[in-house]
Amino acid sequence: MKTHFYLIFLIIIIFIHSSVYSNHIMLCAFFGDYEAKVFHMSDNGEITYQYSISVPFDRRSIVFASNGKWGLIGGNTSSIYPEGKVTTILGVDENRDITCLGSVYNEYEYLVAISPDSRYGVYGANLGTLHFNNYNNTFTVINNTNSFITSYHASFSSLNNKLIVEDDVINRVVEYEISDTGNAVPTSNTLDISPAIAMGLPDNETSPDGKTCILINNCNMCITVLSIHKEGGFSLAQQFGKQSLNPRVVGFTPDSKYAIISFYGHVRSYEINYDSHLTEVSSIDLGTTAGEAMGVTPDGKYAVTGEAFNGYLIFHVFKIHEDGTLEYLPQNDYVCGGFVSAIAFVPPYKTAADPSWNMYH
């Protein structure tokens, strides 16, 4: 009898655990606000509001560590509010509740990136770095002496652990690496790009396999695709775009098979070929201003975009099918207040029992 009840108890615990973790956790930052909002997304793509967390004024970018334990929010450093000149460190517990652990001073730009091993964070146009202790959820700021780089975004490649940064002024992509002392230092690998690659609130994202980096330029509406080399460095794989496209944000499916790009009013999916060349698979035109911000769920099943409409925010949900085609789910539209500036999903939480745990220490 005891064994019978014990088995029932285990089944209940497993059911509760799977129910909790079947939801995706979505964090959104907002222009001109002191709050970031946390939402749950169910397995069928329905969004529900959970709670808000207090953050410094006017947050613009979000990134989470691949082990699901912490993240960074970059802010508008050009704000007249002094509290805008900080980067916020987020903590994520085993229940995937998000809290603010602290902040670091950052004078220029809202650039944030986290290394593939979840140990280092990079922030600001001076590429300041911090070390995160994944055992006790504490962080240590590392002084950095890098010269100023005019860039809003950077991303790490898991293929070679290098950081890809675009310098907007000289239209050059520069590769950095984290040194033994924890500083971001440039390598000898650079690539000049024409036309201009990043001016005008761009995006810079690298695929989960680390082989493809996509840069978006919101001024000349150009999409630049880089092929990342395992030994370091990169080469130009593709450039395309036109004024009517107006690209905004990039996301990837976890298998790195598809790239999802949001545009001003529509969303498109692209197959990523072996040479990082993109081939369009699907396009959905909403005929609205949707696409200012976008996130892709960690399982690659859904993409979410944000649209400002008559003083409200509308989240649009798109199902990503296995063949890369997109399906708009209007019944899952979610309306709330605010003007969303960034959307990010929390990756699955890694524990000591996970085979990949050792890579994070």
C-alpha positions as CSV (number, residue, x, y, z in Angstrom):
1,M,0.0,0.0,0.0
2,K,2.8,2.4,0.9
3,T,4.5,1.7,-2.4
4,H,1.2,2.4,-4.2
5,F,0.8,5.8,-2.6
6,Y,4.5,6.6,-3.2
7,L,4.0,6.0,-6.9
8,I,1.0,8.1,-7.0
9,F,2.9,10.9,-5.2
10,L,5.7,10.7,-7.7
11,I,3.3,10.9,-10.6
12,I,1.7,14.0,-9.1
13,I,5.1,15.6,-8.6
14,I,6.3,14.8,-12.1
15,F,3.0,16.1,-13.5
16,I,3.3,19.4,-11.6
17,H,7.0,19.8,-12.6
18,S,6.2,19.1,-16.3
19,S,3.2,21.5,-16.2
20,V,5.3,24.3,-14.8
21,Y,8.1,23.8,-17.2
22,S,5.9,23.3,-20.2
23,N,5.3,27.1,-20.2
24,H,7.8,29.4,-21.8
25,I,8.9,32.4,-19.7
26,M,8.9,35.7,-21.8
27,L,10.5,38.9,-20.4
28,C,9.7,42.2,-22.1
29,A,11.4,45.6,-21.7
30,F,9.6,48.8,-22.5
31,F,10.6,52.2,-23.9
32,G,10.4,55.0,-21.3
33,D,9.3,52.7,-18.4
34,Y,10.7,51.6,-15.0
35,E,9.3,48.1,-15.3
36,A,10.0,44.9,-17.2
37,K,7.1,42.5,-17.5
38,V,7.1,38.7,-17.3
39,F,4.7,36.6,-19.3
40,H,4.0,32.9,-19.6
41,M,3.4,31.2,-22.9
42,S,1.6,27.9,-23.0
43,D,2.3,24.9,-25.2
44,N,-0.4,26.1,-27.6
45,G,1.0,29.6,-27.8
46,E,-1.4,31.5,-25.4
47,I,0.2,34.4,-23.5
48,T,-0.7,35.3,-19.9
49,Y,0.7,38.1,-17.8
50,Q,2.5,37.0,-14.6
51,Y,4.2,39.9,-12.8
52,S,6.4,43.0,-13.2
53,I,9.9,43.7,-12.0
54,S,11.4,47.1,-11.3
55,V,14.3,48.1,-13.5
56,P,16.1,51.3,-14.2
57,F,14.5,53.7,-16.7
58,D,14.1,52.9,-20.4
59,R,15.5,49.4,-21.0
60,R,16.3,48.6,-24.6
61,S,17.9,45.1,-24.9
62,I,17.7,41.7,-23.2
63,V,19.9,38.6,-23.3
64,F,19.8,35.4,-21.2
65,A,22.6,33.0,-20.5
66,S,22.3,29.6,-22.2
67,N,22.1,27.8,-18.9
68,G,18.9,29.7,-18.0
69,K,20.2,31.1,-14.7
70,W,20.8,34.8,-15.4
71,G,20.6,37.6,-17.9
72,L,21.4,41.2,-18.7
73,I,19.2,44.2,-19.6
74,G,20.8,47.1,-21.4
75,G,19.3,50.6,-21.1
76,N,19.1,53.9,-23.0
77,T,22.3,55.6,-21.9
78,S,21.5,58.8,-23.8
79,S,18.6,59.3,-21.4
80,I,18.5,62.5,-19.3
81,Y,17.9,60.3,-16.3
82,P,21.2,59.3,-14.6
83,E,19.8,55.9,-13.7
84,G,19.6,55.1,-17.4
85,K,23.4,54.6,-17.5
86,V,23.5,51.2,-16.0
87,T,23.2,47.6,-17.2
88,T,21.0,45.4,-15.0
89,I,21.9,41.8,-14.0
90,L,19.0,39.4,-13.7
91,G,18.8,36.2,-11.7
92,V,16.6,33.2,-12.6
93,D,15.8,30.6,-9.9
94,E,14.9,27.0,-10.3
95,N,11.2,27.9,-10.6
96,R,12.2,30.4,-13.4
97,D,11.2,33.4,-11.4
98,I,13.2,36.5,-12.5
99,T,14.6,39.0,-10.1
100,C,17.2,41.9,-10.3
101,L,20.5,40.9,-8.7
102,G,22.1,44.3,-9.2
103,S,23.5,46.7,-11.8
104,V,26.8,48.0,-13.2
105,Y,27.6,51.4,-14.5
106,N,27.6,51.7,-18.3
107,E,28.0,55.1,-19.9
108,Y,27.5,54.3,-23.6
109,E,24.9,52.2,-25.5
110,Y,22.7,49.3,-24.5
111,L,24.9,46.5,-25.9
112,V,24.6,43.2,-23.9
113,A,25.9,39.7,-24.7
114,I,26.7,36.6,-22.7
115,S,29.4,34.0,-23.5
116,P,28.3,30.5,-24.6
117,D,29.6,29.0,-21.3
118,S,27.3,31.4,-19.3
119,R,30.3,32.7,-17.3
120,Y,30.9,36.1,-18.8
121,G,28.7,39.1,-19.7
122,V,29.7,41.9,-22.0
123,Y,28.0,45.3,-21.8
124,G,28.1,48.8,-23.3
125,A,30.1,50.3,-26.2
126,N,33.3,50.0,-24.2
127,L,32.7,46.2,-24.0
128,G,32.9,46.1,-20.2
129,T,32.8,42.6,-18.8
130,L,31.6,40.8,-15.7
131,H,32.1,37.3,-14.4
132,F,29.0,35.4,-13.2
133,N,29.4,32.6,-10.6
134,N,26.8,30.0,-11.5
135,Y,27.1,28.2,-8.1
136,N,26.0,31.1,-5.9
137,N,24.5,33.5,-8.4
138,T,26.9,36.3,-7.7
139,F,28.8,38.5,-10.2
140,T,32.1,40.3,-10.2
141,V,32.7,43.4,-12.4
142,I,35.9,43.3,-14.4
143,N,37.5,46.6,-15.3
144,N,38.0,47.1,-19.0
145,T,40.1,49.5,-21.0
146,N,38.7,49.0,-24.5
147,S,38.3,52.0,-26.7
148,F,34.7,53.2,-27.5
149,I,32.9,51.2,-30.2
150,T,29.8,52.7,-31.7
151,S,27.6,49.6,-31.6
152,Y,24.2,48.7,-30.1
153,H,24.5,45.0,-30.4
154,A,27.0,42.1,-30.2
155,S,26.7,38.3,-30.1
156,F,28.8,35.3,-29.2
157,S,29.4,32.3,-31.5
158,S,29.2,29.0,-29.8
159,L,31.3,27.5,-32.6
160,N,34.5,29.3,-31.5
161,N,33.4,31.3,-28.4
162,K,34.3,34.6,-30.1
163,L,32.3,37.8,-29.8
164,I,31.1,39.5,-33.0
165,V,30.8,43.3,-32.9
166,E,30.1,45.7,-35.6
167,D,31.7,49.2,-35.5
168,D,29.1,51.5,-37.0
169,V,31.4,54.4,-37.7
170,I,33.9,52.5,-39.9
171,N,31.4,49.8,-41.2
172,R,33.6,47.0,-40.0
173,V,32.9,43.8,-38.2
174,V,35.4,43.1,-35.4
175,E,36.0,39.8,-33.5
176,Y,36.8,39.8,-29.8
177,E,37.5,37.0,-27.3
178,I,37.4,36.8,-23.6
179,S,41.0,36.7,-22.2
180,D,42.3,34.7,-19.3
181,T,41.8,37.8,-17.2
182,G,38.1,38.1,-18.3
183,N,38.5,41.1,-20.5
184,A,37.1,41.4,-24.0
185,V,40.1,41.8,-26.3
186,P,40.2,42.1,-30.1
187,T,41.6,39.4,-32.3
188,S,43.2,40.1,-35.7
189,N,40.0,39.1,-37.5
190,T,38.0,42.0,-39.0
191,L,35.8,42.4,-42.1
192,D,34.9,45.6,-43.9
193,I,31.2,45.7,-45.0
194,S,29.6,48.0,-47.6
195,P,26.9,49.4,-47.5
196,A,26.8,50.5,-43.9
197,I,26.0,47.5,-41.7
198,A,24.4,48.8,-38.5
199,M,23.4,52.4,-38.1
200,G,19.9,52.9,-36.9
201,L,19.1,50.6,-34.0
202,P,20.2,47.3,-35.6
203,D,20.2,43.7,-34.5
204,N,23.1,41.3,-34.4
205,E,22.3,37.6,-33.6
206,T,24.3,34.4,-34.1
207,S,22.7,31.0,-34.6
208,P,22.7,28.5,-31.7
209,D,25.3,26.3,-33.6
210,G,27.5,29.4,-33.9
211,K,27.9,29.1,-37.7
212,T,25.8,32.0,-38.9
213,C,25.6,35.6,-37.8
214,I,22.9,38.0,-39.1
215,L,23.3,41.8,-38.9
216,I,20.4,44.1,-39.6
217,N,20.7,47.7,-40.7
218,N,17.6,49.8,-40.2
219,C,18.9,52.7,-42.2
220,N,19.5,51.2,-45.7
221,M,17.3,48.2,-44.8
222,C,20.1,45.8,-45.5
223,I,20.5,42.3,-44.1
224,T,24.1,41.1,-43.9
225,V,24.8,37.4,-43.3
226,L,28.2,36.2,-42.1
227,S,29.6,32.6,-42.2
228,I,31.5,32.0,-39.0
229,H,34.8,30.0,-39.1
230,K,35.6,27.5,-36.4
231,E,39.2,28.6,-36.2
232,G,38.1,32.2,-35.8
233,G,37.1,34.9,-38.2
234,F,34.2,35.2,-40.6
235,S,33.4,35.8,-44.3
236,L,30.5,37.5,-46.0
237,A,27.9,35.0,-47.1
238,Q,25.1,37.2,-48.3
239,Q,23.6,40.7,-48.4
240,F,20.1,41.6,-49.5
241,G,17.2,44.0,-48.7
242,K,15.3,46.9,-50.1
243,Q,13.6,50.0,-48.7
244,S,10.2,48.4,-48.6
245,L,11.4,45.5,-46.4
246,N,12.4,47.5,-43.3
247,P,13.9,44.6,-41.2
248,R,14.0,44.8,-37.4
249,V,14.9,41.8,-35.4
250,V,16.4,38.3,-35.9
251,G,15.7,35.0,-34.1
252,F,16.7,31.4,-34.7
253,T,15.2,28.0,-34.1
254,P,17.3,25.9,-31.7
255,D,18.5,23.5,-34.4
256,S,19.8,26.5,-36.3
257,K,17.9,25.3,-39.4
258,Y,15.7,28.4,-39.7
259,A,16.1,32.2,-39.1
260,I,13.0,34.2,-38.3
261,I,13.2,37.9,-39.2
262,S,10.6,40.5,-38.2
263,F,10.0,43.4,-40.5
264,Y,7.9,46.5,-40.2
265,G,4.5,44.9,-40.7
266,H,5.4,41.3,-41.5
267,V,7.5,38.3,-40.5
268,R,9.5,36.0,-42.7
269,S,11.3,32.7,-42.2
270,Y,14.5,31.6,-44.0
271,E,16.2,28.3,-44.3
272,I,19.9,28.5,-43.4
273,N,22.0,26.5,-45.9
274,Y,25.3,24.8,-45.2
275,D,27.2,27.9,-46.3
276,S,25.0,30.3,-44.2
277,H,23.1,31.5,-47.3
278,L,19.5,32.2,-46.5
279,T,16.6,31.0,-48.6
280,E,13.1,32.4,-47.9
281,V,10.5,29.8,-46.8
282,S,7.5,31.7,-45.6
283,S,6.1,35.2,-45.2
284,I,3.1,36.7,-43.4
285,D,2.1,40.3,-43.9
286,L,0.0,41.7,-41.1
287,G,-0.3,45.1,-42.7
288,T,0.5,46.8,-39.4
289,T,3.4,48.2,-37.5
290,A,4.2,44.8,-35.9
291,G,7.8,43.7,-35.7
292,E,9.5,46.4,-33.5
293,A,10.5,43.6,-31.1
294,M,10.5,39.8,-31.5
295,G,11.4,36.7,-29.6
296,V,11.5,33.0,-30.5
297,T,10.6,30.3,-28.0
298,P,13.5,28.0,-26.8
299,D,11.9,25.0,-28.5
300,G,11.6,26.9,-31.8
301,K,7.8,26.4,-32.0
302,Y,6.6,30.0,-31.8
303,A,7.7,33.6,-32.6
304,V,6.2,36.6,-30.8
305,T,6.2,40.1,-32.2
306,G,5.1,43.4,-30.5
307,E,3.0,46.1,-32.2
308,A,2.2,49.5,-30.9
309,F,-1.4,50.4,-31.7
310,N,-3.5,53.4,-30.5
311,G,-1.6,53.6,-27.2
312,Y,-1.7,49.8,-26.6
313,L,0.7,46.9,-27.2
314,I,-0.4,43.9,-29.1
315,F,1.6,40.7,-29.1
316,H,1.2,38.6,-32.2
317,V,2.0,34.9,-32.1
318,F,3.2,32.9,-35.0
319,K,3.6,29.1,-35.1
320,I,6.8,27.8,-36.7
321,H,6.1,24.5,-38.4
322,E,8.8,21.8,-38.8
323,D,9.3,22.8,-42.5
324,G,9.9,26.4,-41.5
325,T,6.6,27.8,-42.7
326,L,4.9,30.4,-40.5
327,E,1.2,30.4,-39.3
328,Y,-0.3,33.5,-37.7
329,L,-2.5,32.7,-34.7
330,P,-4.9,35.7,-34.4
331,Q,-6.8,34.0,-31.5
332,N,-3.6,34.3,-29.4
333,D,-3.2,38.1,-29.8
334,Y,-2.5,39.6,-26.4
335,V,-3.2,43.3,-25.6
336,C,-1.6,45.2,-22.8
337,G,-0.2,48.7,-22.1
338,G,3.3,50.0,-23.0
339,F,5.6,50.3,-26.0
340,V,7.8,47.1,-26.1
341,S,11.5,47.6,-26.8
342,A,12.8,44.0,-26.4
343,I,11.4,40.5,-26.1
344,A,13.4,37.5,-24.8
345,F,12.6,34.0,-23.6
346,V,14.3,32.3,-20.7
347,P,16.2,29.1,-21.9
348,P,15.6,25.8,-20.0
349,Y,17.2,25.9,-16.5
350,K,20.4,23.7,-16.4
351,T,21.2,21.9,-13.1
352,A,24.1,19.7,-12.0
353,A,22.2,16.7,-13.4
354,D,22.2,18.0,-16.9
355,P,25.0,16.6,-19.1
356,S,26.0,20.0,-20.2
357,W,26.4,21.4,-16.7
358,N,30.2,21.2,-16.6
359,M,30.5,23.6,-19.5
360,Y,29.1,26.4,-17.3
361,H,31.9,26.2,-14.7
